[in-house]
Amino acid sequence: MNQLPKRTFLMLPRVYDADRYTVGGAYISEKLEGVRAFWDGGMSRGKATAIVPWANCLRPLTQNPIATGLWSTHGRVIPASDKFLNTLPCMPLDGVLWAGRQGVKVVREACSGNSPGPNWDNIEYAVISTPALNQVYRDGEIKTAWGLVRFKGIDAIKWLKRFSPFLADDFYHLASDSGFVSFDTELMVLTDALPADGPIYLHRQVRLPFGVKDAAKAVAKEVEKLTKLGAAGAMIRARDSRWEARRTAGILKYEIK
């Protein structure tokens, strides 16, 4: 059996350590307590999960037989309401579903089960990235609580052309051959693509100073603000980092105890 590279389903952070990582020029944002969610741009919405290669790829449990296009970190269908799904754009998004700092229970309940619950009007999607499709669907071996899972990558555009050829053209410009799209570029794309208000929006990012010492001080100051607000922590993303399906120092987490 051929050896596959190690990967995760979505990009995961390393823990911030001021003595180990320099974060000059990076972006810092609040770490949201909710449910991480990947929106595939709608390419799988309404399709049987049996024909979706990444459906339930990490957790072998029975799930909703019809895809919504919104996926959990385990590759499971998130049963969002049609009203909520209709607000999402035709582009891949990575973000967090949340309902405020005290609303994590509401979100988790809404994301469980096989049908939309009554709380979707109270849930927002804070977008943190727009990943390149070839990175999301590349080959890899994923370590899970149930053992190693081999994920055979796909060409998402070719797959889409088989089942929804009329949608394929909308995704061509998103299928970068290299996948080397910096976070700075992602932010520019997302700023133009996402609405200024409503349940879906670009999560607020604060630019840190370029100087190493000044950036470390700015992180401490921002964390102090977030602590007073009752936040769970902070996330720091390097400006030149690219979205990768692995745990990477390109994004760091600072958890408030």
C-alpha positions in Angstrom: 0.0 0.0 0.0 1.4 3.4 -1.0 2.5 5.7 1.8 0.3 8.8 2.0 1.3 12.2 3.5 -0.1 13.0 7.0 -2.9 15.5 7.0 -6.0 16.7 8.9 -9.5 17.4 7.4 -9.2 21.1 8.2 -6.3 23.4 9.1 -5.4 23.1 12.8 -3.3 25.5 15.0 -0.3 25.1 17.2 -0.1 26.6 20.6 1.3 30.2 20.8 4.6 30.5 22.7 6.1 34.0 22.7 9.6 32.5 23.2 9.2 30.1 20.2 7.2 32.0 17.6 7.6 35.5 16.3 4.3 37.1 15.1 5.3 40.4 13.7 2.9 41.6 11.0 0.5 38.7 11.7 -3.3 39.0 12.4 -4.9 38.4 15.8 -8.6 37.6 16.4 -10.9 36.3 19.1 -10.9 32.5 19.5 -14.6 31.7 19.1 -16.3 29.0 21.1 -18.7 27.3 18.7 -18.6 24.6 16.0 -15.9 24.7 13.3 -17.5 24.3 9.9 -16.3 24.0 6.3 -18.6 25.3 3.5 -17.8 23.6 0.2 -19.3 26.5 -1.8 -22.5 24.5 -2.2 -21.0 21.9 -4.6 -22.4 19.0 -2.6 -25.7 20.6 -1.4 -28.7 18.4 -2.0 -26.6 15.4 -3.1 -26.6 12.0 -1.5 -23.7 11.6 0.9 -23.0 8.2 -0.7 -21.6 10.0 -3.8 -19.6 12.7 -1.8 -16.0 11.4 -1.4 -15.3 13.4 1.8 -18.7 12.7 3.5 -18.2 11.2 7.0 -14.6 10.5 6.1 -13.3 10.6 9.7 -16.1 9.2 11.8 -17.9 6.0 10.7 -21.3 6.8 12.0 -24.7 6.9 10.3 -25.5 10.5 9.3 -27.9 12.5 7.2 -28.1 10.9 3.8 -28.4 14.3 2.1 -25.5 16.8 2.1 -26.1 20.4 2.9 -22.6 21.6 1.7 -21.7 22.5 5.3 -19.3 20.0 7.0 -17.9 19.5 10.5 -14.2 18.8 11.3 -15.1 15.1 11.1 -16.6 15.4 7.6 -20.1 15.0 8.9 -23.2 16.8 7.5 -24.2 19.9 9.5 -28.0 20.1 9.2 -28.3 23.8 8.7 -31.6 25.3 7.6 -32.2 26.3 4.0 -32.7 29.9 5.1 -29.1 29.9 6.6 -27.6 28.0 3.6 -29.1 30.4 1.1 -27.0 33.2 2.6 -23.7 31.4 1.8 -21.7 32.3 -1.3 -20.5 30.0 -4.1 -17.0 29.7 -2.8 -15.3 27.5 -0.2 -15.2 28.9 3.3 -13.6 27.9 6.6 -15.1 29.4 9.8 -16.9 29.0 13.1 -20.6 28.7 13.7 -21.4 30.5 16.9 -24.2 32.2 18.9 -22.2 34.5 21.2 -19.8 33.8 24.0 -22.4 32.0 26.0 -24.1 30.2 23.1 -21.9 27.2 22.5 -24.6 24.8 23.7 -27.1 26.3 21.3 -24.7 25.8 18.4 -23.8 22.3 19.3 -27.4 21.2 19.6 -28.3 22.8 16.3 -25.4 21.0 14.6 -26.3 17.6 15.9 -29.0 15.3 14.6 -30.2 14.9 11.0 -32.6 17.8 10.6 -32.4 21.6 11.2 -33.4 22.6 14.7 -35.2 25.8 15.6 -32.1 27.8 16.6 -30.5 28.5 13.2 -32.0 32.0 13.2 -29.7 32.7 16.2 -26.5 31.3 14.7 -23.8 33.2 12.8 -21.0 32.0 10.6 -17.7 33.9 11.4 -15.5 33.2 8.4 -11.8 32.9 9.0 -10.5 31.6 5.6 -11.2 30.6 2.0 -9.2 27.5 1.4 -7.9 26.4 -2.0 -9.9 23.4 -3.2 -6.9 21.3 -4.1 -5.6 21.7 -0.5 -9.0 20.6 1.0 -9.3 17.5 -1.1 -5.7 16.3 -1.5 -4.5 12.8 -0.6 -3.6 12.1 2.9 -3.6 9.9 6.0 -5.7 11.3 8.9 -5.2 10.2 12.5 -8.5 9.9 14.4 -9.7 8.4 17.6 -10.8 5.4 15.5 -7.4 4.8 13.9 -5.8 6.0 10.7 -8.0 7.0 7.9 -6.7 7.0 4.3 -8.3 9.8 2.3 -7.9 9.5 -1.4 -7.9 13.0 -2.8 -10.1 14.1 -5.7 -10.1 16.8 -8.4 -13.1 18.7 -7.0 -13.9 20.4 -10.3 -14.0 17.1 -12.3 -16.2 15.6 -9.5 -18.5 18.6 -9.7 -18.7 18.4 -13.5 -20.0 14.8 -13.2 -23.0 15.7 -11.0 -23.5 19.5 -11.5 -21.8 20.6 -14.7 -23.7 23.9 -14.7 -21.9 24.8 -11.4 -18.4 23.8 -12.4 -17.5 27.1 -14.1 -18.2 29.0 -10.9 -15.4 27.1 -9.2 -12.7 27.1 -11.9 -11.1 30.3 -10.5 -10.9 28.7 -7.1 -8.9 25.6 -8.1 -5.4 27.0 -7.9 -2.9 24.4 -9.1 -0.4 25.5 -6.4 -2.6 26.3 -3.5 -0.2 29.0 -2.5 -2.6 31.8 -1.6 -1.4 34.0 1.3 -3.7 35.0 4.1 -3.3 38.6 3.1 -4.8 37.6 -0.3 -7.6 35.6 1.3 -8.6 38.6 3.4 -8.9 40.8 0.3 -11.0 38.2 -1.5 -13.3 37.7 1.5 -13.7 41.4 2.1 -15.1 41.8 -1.4 -17.1 38.5 -1.4 -18.9 38.6 2.0 -21.8 40.9 2.9 -21.2 43.7 5.4 -24.0 42.5 7.7 -26.1 39.4 8.2 -25.4 35.9 9.6 -22.3 35.4 7.6 -19.3 37.8 7.8 -15.5 38.0 7.9 -14.3 37.5 11.4 -12.6 40.6 12.7 -8.8 40.5 12.3 -6.4 43.0 14.0 -3.0 43.5 12.4 0.0 43.2 14.8 3.0 45.5 14.5 5.9 44.2 12.4 8.5 44.5 15.2 9.0 41.3 17.1 8.9 42.9 20.6 6.1 45.3 19.7 4.0 42.4 18.3 4.5 40.3 21.4 3.3 43.3 23.5 0.3 43.8 21.2 -0.7 40.1 21.6 -0.6 40.5 25.4 -2.6 43.7 25.2 -5.2 42.1 22.9 -5.5 39.0 25.1 -6.1 41.3 28.1 -9.0 42.9 26.3 -10.4 39.6 25.3 -10.1 38.3 28.8 -12.2 41.1 30.2 -14.9 40.4 27.5 -15.0 36.7 28.6 -13.5 35.3 25.4 -12.1 31.8 25.2 -8.8 33.0 23.8 -7.1 34.4 20.7 -6.0 33.1 17.3 -2.9 34.4 15.4 -2.5 33.9 11.7 0.7 34.8 9.8 0.1 37.2 6.9 2.0 35.0 4.4 0.6 31.7 5.6 -1.5 29.5 3.3 -4.4 27.3 4.2 -3.1 23.8 4.7 -4.8 20.6 5.7 -2.5 19.9 8.7 -1.5 21.3 12.1 0.7 24.3 11.3 2.5 27.2 13.0 1.0 29.4 10.3 -1.9 29.7 12.7 -1.5 29.8 16.5 -3.9 29.6 19.4 -3.8 31.4 22.8 -6.2 29.9 25.2 -7.4 32.0 28.1 -7.4 29.9 31.3 
